[in-house]
Amino acid sequence: MHSETEEFSDVRFNQRAVIEFLTAEKVPPIEIHRQMQAVYGDQCADVSTVRRCETRFKDGHLGQADLSDKHEGRISKTTAALVEGY
């Protein structure tokens, strides 16, 4: 059973993965945010967070971006293989 904090962290992790993927697809941040709001509702990251993540992913290496939540201490890296697997 997940605690509320773990579930929130999982949602944030998933949202960062969505932002990374849609950034690779060249979807503008405002559209990424709109699509995420439809799915995550009240738990959706705000548009400024989407823009910050999008910039970070564009400046880094897509598929190798660190999706970890620095505040939660979670360390995980996505790989191109993960994205290609879907």
C-alpha positions in Angstrom: 0.0 0.0 0.0 1.4 3.4 -1.0 1.3 6.3 1.4 -0.2 9.6 0.2 3.3 11.1 -0.1 4.5 8.1 -2.3 1.5 8.5 -4.5 2.1 12.2 -5.0 5.8 11.5 -5.7 4.7 8.8 -8.3 2.4 11.3 -10.0 5.1 13.9 -10.2 7.5 11.3 -11.6 5.0 10.3 -14.2 4.3 13.9 -15.2 8.0 14.6 -15.7 8.2 11.5 -18.0 5.2 12.8 -20.0 6.9 16.2 -20.3 10.1 14.6 -21.5 8.3 12.4 -24.0 6.1 15.3 -25.4 9.2 17.6 -25.5 10.9 15.0 -27.7 7.8 15.0 -29.9 8.2 18.8 -30.2 4.9 19.6 -28.5 4.8 23.2 -27.1 4.8 23.5 -23.3 1.3 25.1 -23.2 -0.1 22.1 -25.1 1.7 19.7 -22.8 0.2 21.4 -19.8 -3.3 21.3 -21.4 -3.1 17.6 -22.1 -1.7 16.9 -18.6 -4.6 18.9 -17.0 -7.1 16.6 -18.8 -5.4 13.6 -17.3 -4.2 14.7 -13.9 -6.7 17.4 -13.0 -6.0 19.0 -9.6 -2.7 17.1 -9.3 -1.3 18.6 -12.5 1.9 20.5 -12.4 1.5 24.2 -13.2 2.5 25.6 -16.6 5.6 27.2 -15.2 6.8 23.8 -14.0 6.1 22.3 -17.4 8.1 25.1 -19.1 11.1 24.6 -16.6 11.1 20.9 -17.2 10.8 21.3 -21.0 13.8 23.7 -21.0 15.8 21.3 -18.9 15.0 18.3 -21.2 15.8 20.3 -24.3 19.1 21.5 -22.8 20.0 18.0 -21.7 19.9 14.8 -23.6 16.4 13.6 -24.3 16.0 10.0 -23.1 18.8 10.5 -20.6 17.2 13.3 -18.5 17.2 12.9 -14.7 13.5 12.5 -13.8 14.3 12.3 -10.1 12.4 14.4 -7.6 15.4 16.0 -5.9 13.2 16.8 -2.9 12.1 13.2 -2.4 15.6 11.8 -3.0 14.4 9.5 -5.8 17.1 8.7 -8.3 16.0 7.3 -11.7 17.1 7.9 -15.3 15.0 7.2 -18.3 16.6 5.7 -21.3 15.8 5.7 -25.0 15.0 2.0 -24.7 12.2 2.8 -22.2 10.6 5.2 -24.6 11.1 2.9 -27.5 9.5 0.0 -25.5 6.1 1.7 -25.6 
